[in-house]
Amino acid sequence: MKKLFIAALLFVGIVSFAQDINQKPARDQREKLTPEQRNEKHLQKLTSELTLDKKQQEQVKQLLAERSAKAEKFRDAKKDSKVKPTAEEREAFKKQMETEKAANDAKMKAILNVDQYTKWTALKKEHQGDHKHKGKRDMKSPQERDQAHLQKLTTELNLNADQQKQVGELLSDRSTKMAMLKKSRKEAGTTPTDVEKDAMKKQMKEDRKATDAKMKTILTADQYTKWGVIQKDHQDKMKDHEKDKM
């Protein structure tokens, strides 16, 4: 288990680093890329955002390659382990994550000049505000998230009052199902079997189809087409995120 945590720690470095410099994946980044191709995309992003010179590009490229290798080791270790970590191991892992992040910052600080490092830190902080450090600072209830989602859809799809009401009810029903699923998984306290995972995937597909069918009855043809594009974009980003977590 200790080896797994050390591997996980090393993996956090590459995930954190990659996410910092790749905040809005482009369509070609959503495709299935090799670690080397992803690293090249990340490097291009950094080069553009921070105006890296040739020497800095080589240093960052090496840093990305090192973390990719560590990430690969973590994926292998994760496949081999099905043991749930204890509370003490999770706490130790959190401390190791902080240490790894500090080490990553130190390496970047040594590569970048003062202005570049300041900008990189700002980009990282902005991304972490969206994905890593919500916690107490940005904790939202399911109702608040549903309301924010409804407002977003209202703006993007130009929903009328009746549509807003129906979509709001649909979002609420979905949140209730998600809450029940999370509660069930938490109470189980065990890693699901492959059979259970497959069953869960099938259930999720059925739920998505049901939601899609309901949305089709609520929206106009043009609105439904645009909603489909929004859904695909979201799913692509989720797939990208899951790949980075692997």
N, C-alpha and C positions, 0 to 999 in steps of 0.2 A: 504493500500500500504506500509506503514511503517513497518508493521509486516512482509510483504513479503520480504522487503529488509533486515530486520534483519535475517530472516530465510535464505535468499540467502547468506548473509555474513557468517553465521555459516557453510553453505554448502561448501563455498569456501575453508574453512579450511581443510575439509576432502578431497576434490578433490585435492588441492594443495599438501597436505601431502602424499596422496596415490600415486600421479603421481611422486613425488620426489623419492619414494623408489621403484617404479615399472616402470622403464623406458622402458624395452623391455619385453612386456607380452609374457609368454610362451604359448604353445598351450592349456594347461589345464586352464590357466587364461582367455582364450578367451571363455571358456565354460560359461554357465549360472550358476553363483555361488551366494550363499546367501551372505548378508553383512558379516556375521561371517566368511564364507569361504574365502572371499576376504581379510578380515582383517588378517586372518591367513597366507595367501599367502604373504601379505605385510610385516607381521612381520618376516616371514622366510627370505624374501629378505633382510630386514634390518639386521637381525641377521647374515646373511652370509656376507653382505657387510661391516658391522661395527664391527663384532665380539662382539655382545652384550652378557653380562652375564645374569644370571637368573633374577636378580633384575631389570635390564634394560628392559629385555623382558616383564616383568609384567607391568612396567610403560608405555612402548610404547603400549602394548596391551590395556591397559586402555584408553590411549589417542585415539587410533584408534576407540575403542568402543564408546567413547563419541562423536566423530565426525560422526560416522555412524548414531547414533541416531539423531543428528542435521541434517544430510543429509536427513533422512527420513522425518523429519518435513518440510524441504524445499520442498521436492517433493509433499507433501500433499498441501502445500500452493500454489505451482505453478499450481497444477491442478485446484485449486479453483479460480485462478485469471487470467483474460484475458485482464487486463488493461495495456496499454503500459505506461512505466514510463516516467516522464517528464525529461527534461535536468537537472534540479536541483536535482532530485532524483537519476539520473545516476551519477552525480558528487559526491553526498553524499555517494552513494554505493561504488565508487572507493576509497574514503577516508576510508571507513569502511573496505574494502578489505585489504588495507595497514595496518590498525591497527590489523586486525585478523592475517595477515601473521607475523607481528612483535611478536604478542603474541605466535603464534605457534613456532617461532624460539626460543623465551625465554624459553618455556617449554622443547623443545628439548635440549637446551643448559644446562638446569638444570639436564637432564637425562644422557646426554653423557659426556665423558671426553673430554679433549681438542682436542686430536688427532681425536677422533670419530666425534666430532662436525665439525672440519675442513673438514673432508672427506665428511660428510653429506652435508655441505654447498656447497662443490665443485660439488657433484652429483646433488644437487638441481639447482645450477647455470647452469650446463650443460643442464639439462632438460628444464629449463626455456628459455635457449637460443634457443632451438628447437621449443618450443610451446607457451611461454607466452610473451616474450619480443623481438619479432622480430622488430616491430616498425621501427624507424629510423635506427637502427643498422643493420637490416637484411631485409630491404624492397626490394622485387624483383617485377619486372613487370611481367605480364602474359607471355611475350615473353621470359624473363629470366628463368622463371619456366619451360616453355615448353622445352627450350634448355637443362636445367639441367635434365629434365625427359628423353629427347631423348638420352642424353649422358649415362644415367643410363641404359636405355633399350638396347642401342648399345653395352654396355659392357656385360650385363647379357645375352643377346640373340645373341650376335655376329652378328649384322645386317650388311649387305653389304651397299654400297653407295646408291643403288636404294631403298632398304628397308628404309634406314634412311630418304630419301626424302619423301617417302610415309607416313611414321609414323609421320614425322615432320608436314606434311600437315594435318594429322588427329588430331594431338594434337592442332594445331592452330585453326581448325574448332571447336573443343570442347571448347577451351578457349573463342572463340567468343560467343558461345551459353551461356556459364556460365556468361559472362559479361553482356549479354542481360538480363538474368534471374535476376541477382543481381540488375541491373538498374531498372527493372520492379518492383521488390519487394520494392526497396527503394522509388520509386516514388509513390507506392500505399500507403505507410505509415500506413497501418492497418494490424492487425493480420489476417492471412488467415483463412477462415472457414474450417471446417472438410471436406467439399466437395472439396474445393480448394486444401487442403493438399493431399487428395486421388488422385485427378487429377494430381497433381505434382509428386506423387510417381509413378503413371502409366507412365507418360511421361519420368521420369528418367529411369524406367525399359526398356522402348522402346529404349531410347537413348543408354543404355548399350548394348542391344541386337544388335543394329545397329553397334556400335563400335566393338563389338565382331565379327560380321560378316565381317567387313572390315579388321580387324586384321588377321582373318583367311585366307583371300585372299592374304595378304601381306607376312605372315610368312610361313616357312616350317612347316611340321607336328611336328617336335621336338621343334622348336621355339614356336609354338602355345601352345603346352602342357606346356612348361615352363612358358610362359606368363600367362596361366590360373592359375598356382600355385601362381605366383606373385600377380595376381589380387585377388585371394581368401585371401591371407595373408594380403593384404592391406584392404580388406573389413572387415576382422575379427578385425583388429586394429581399424578401424573406428567405428565398433559396440561397441567395448570396450570403446572407447573414449566417444561415445554418452551415454553409460550407466553411466559413471562417471559424465557426465554433467546433468543427470536427477535429 
